Amino acid sequence: MSKAKRAGKQQPGGTPATVALSAAGVAFTVHAYEHDPAAASYGQEAAEALGMEPERVFKTLVAEVDGALAVAVVPVAGSLDLKALAAAVGGKRAAMADPAAAERSSGYVRGGISPLGQRRALRTVLDASASGHPTVCVSAGRRGLEVELSPADLAALTDAVLAPITRG
């Protein structure tokens, strides 16, 4: 079961994502759960552990668009449409980034990459479906740790473009 923590006080063991949220002064809730290393899907595991609809829990994917890294934030219930991502950032071709490059660029480990507090700010696209929810969850920067916030705050803090980039 998840343990929720409210914004305001930085919790010990905070991540760059929670530090960025606290510094921005936006409302957010941190949800911790016991990560199972054998889980087939980090995002689906988070949705189930938190008892949330998979449409409200978003995964952060790093892709390469025309040779430059970009961040895609999509619901765990779907998959990333690479052509739509490329179009959303004015590119032609997109492919998933090498996991090591994604980790180096973001400063997070795979399965714990947050769109917030990344080491290097990258072009970010948030799936347009996020705006249909009062709040969404994204990784807080560690496996087993999610942060819930409004899609408007997420888009503002990541300077994200909203576009339909999800399949399924």
Protein Blocks (a to p, Z undefined) as FASTA:
>chain_A
ZZdddehiacehiafklmmmmmnopacddddddddfkbmblklmmmmmnopafklpccdd
dddeehiacdddddfkbccdfklmmmmnopabdcdddfklmmmmnopaehiacfehpaba
cdddddfklmmpfbdcddehighiacdddfklmmmmnopacddfbgZZ
